Amino acid sequence: MALLAPMAEQILLVDDNPANLKILYETLDGRGYRLLVADSGEKALAIARKSNPGLVLLDIMMPGMDGFEVCRQLKSASATAASSVIFLSALDDIESKVRGFDLGGVDYISKPFQVKEVLARVQTHLKIHLLERTLEARNRELRDLSRHMSRVAESEKHALARELHDELGGLLVALRMDIA
């Protein structure tokens, strides 16, 4: 059986500033990722629902729907809840950072961002995301195996009980014959 090559991890880049999007795209392009781009919160949600990215790099201050609301909606939908969100923002006050984490963000990078920092954090969070998915798959396999083993044990218990009943029944008949 041939093994399939793993799919490229999808990263959704969300920023209303075209220059920031360009820098992010150029930073991550050619590194084996499938890059998706949105210039608004509404577009980001539509793309995320269709593509289920492993990671979202999300600006906070955008016209219309801000990044906090995008994150809240991503995390509240079962199809996108597992996507890791890294906030990118000029807001560097503690309240904004804590709010981002409270909404389900996994990291927070202050603007202006450094390319090396973005790369390091993207790699780290994609590795964590992959490990979480692998762990979930293993846990599902273990649950399935446990259910199977329980069914086998129950079946064996019933078979043993029937066998014991049959043998005891034969012994009782033999005892009755010896007594009579």
N, C-alpha and C positions, 0 to 999 in steps of 0.2 A: 504494500500500500504506500503510495507516494505521499509525503508530507506536504501540506500546502504552506507556502510562504506566509508569514504573518502580514496582515494588512498594515499599511502605513497608518500611524496614529493621526487622528484628525485634530487639528487645532483651529478654533474659531477666534479670529482677531476682531475685536470690536472697538472702534474709536470713530468719533465724528470728525476728527482732524485727519485729512488725507496724508499729510506729511508723517504723522505718527504711524498710520497704517502702512505707509511705504517703508519706513524704517523697520517696523516689526516684520513685515513680509520679507524684506531683504535679509534680515537677521536670521530668519528661520528657513528661508528657501534653500533647497539643495541639501537638507539635512535628513531627508527621508520622511518628512511629515507631509500630510495632505493639508494644505492651508486653505481655510475658508475665511472670507472677509465680509464684514458688515459695518456700515457707517451709521447705524442707528440701533436703538434698543429693540424696536419692533422687527427690524430685519434680522437682528441677531436671534431673536426667539424663533422666527420662522425657519431660519437655517438650522438652528439647533434641533428643532423638532424633527426635521427631515434627516439630518445627518448624525445626530447623537455624538458630538465631539467628545474626545477624552478630556480635553482641556480647553478652557475659554480664557483668553486674555481680555479683560473687560475694563474699559474706561468707565469712570463714574459720572463725570459731569458731561452730559450730552443733552441736547434739546429734546423735548418730548419725554420719553421714558429714560430715566437715568439708570446707571449701572446697578444701583442697589435694587431697584424694582426688577430689572432683568434677572439678577441673581435670585431674588425671591421667587420669581416665576419659574426659573429653571429648577430650583430645588424643590418646588412644590409639585412639579409634574413628574410622574413616575418614569417617563421615557427619558428625561434629562437630569434627573436627580443625582445620578452617579457622575456627571461631568464635574471635573475639578475646575474651580474658578479662581483665577489670580486677578486681583484688582490692580489696575494701573491708573494712578491718579496724582494730580497736583495737590490734592487734599492730603496733607500729611499730619493732621492733628490726630490725637489718640482716639477721640470720639468717632471719627470717620473710619479709622482702622478697626476699632472694636465692633462698630456696626457692620462692617464688611464681614468680619469673622462670625458675628452672630447670625448673619444671613446665610452662612454656609461657605463663604470663601475660604480657600486653603492658604492663601498668601496675599501679600500686599506690596506692590512695588511703587515707590514714589517717583513721580516725574520731576525733572527730566530723568529718564531711566538710562542705565548703562547697558550696553549690548551684552557684555560678559555676564552681568548679573541676570539679565533676562534669560540668556542661554542656560545658565546654571540652574535657575529656578524651574524653567520649563523641563529640563532633563530630569531633575529631582522629582517633580510632581508627576511627570509621565511614568517614571519608574514606580512611584507609589501607586499610581492608578492601575498600572499593569499588575503589580503585586496584589492589590485589593481584588481585582477581577480573578486572578489566579486562585487566591484564597477562597473566594466565593464559589468558584467552580469545584474546587477540592471539597469544600464543605457540602455542596450539593451531592457530589459523588459519595461522600461518607454517609450522608443521610439516606441516600438510595441504597447503599450497601447495608446499612443498619436495618432498614425496613425489610430488605431481602433476607438478611440473616434472621430477623425476628419471625418472618413467615416460615423459613426453613426450620427453625427451632420449634415453632408451634406444630408444624407438620410432623416433625420427628417425635415430638411429645405425644401426639395423638397416635402415631403408629406404634410407639413403644407401649402406650396404654392398652391399645387393642391386642398387641402381642402378649402382654402380661395377663390381660383378661382371659385370652384364649388358653394360655398355659395354666393359669389358676383354675379355670373351668375344667380342664383336663385332669388336673390333680384332684379336684373335688370329686369328679366322677370315679377316678381310680380309688380314692379313699373310701367312697361309699361302697364300691365293689368289694374292697378288702374287709370292710366292717360287716357287710351282709353275708 
